[in-house]
Amino acid sequence: MVKLIPFHDNTIPEHVVKEPPPPIVKAGVEEFEIEEILDSCMCRGKLQYLVHWKGYNSEDNSWEPASMMFKDVPLVVSKFHDNHPNAIQHTSTP
């Protein structure tokens, strides 16, 4: 007795999983576009930002070092801090 049934693609629009966009290649290095910064924190004495990547699900959000953020996307960082003035922005030096 065979209990297998044929596979049918999900046709409900809310359940269809879209493929994420391909990375942008600059100077041979793959880069991804930031849609929004969600949070900031200190990790091992270094500032990090929680990034939501454009075209990706929230499961793909990742913590990225501030050094990368300031170098490549200062406007996104500024917007985050304008909207979240109490969020961690920098490390304090003793």
ABEGO torsion letter per residue (X at the ends): XBABBBBBBBABAAABBBBBBBBBBBGGBBBBBBABBABBBBBGGBBBBBBBBBGBBAAABBBBBAAAAAAABAAAAAAAAAABAABBABBBBX
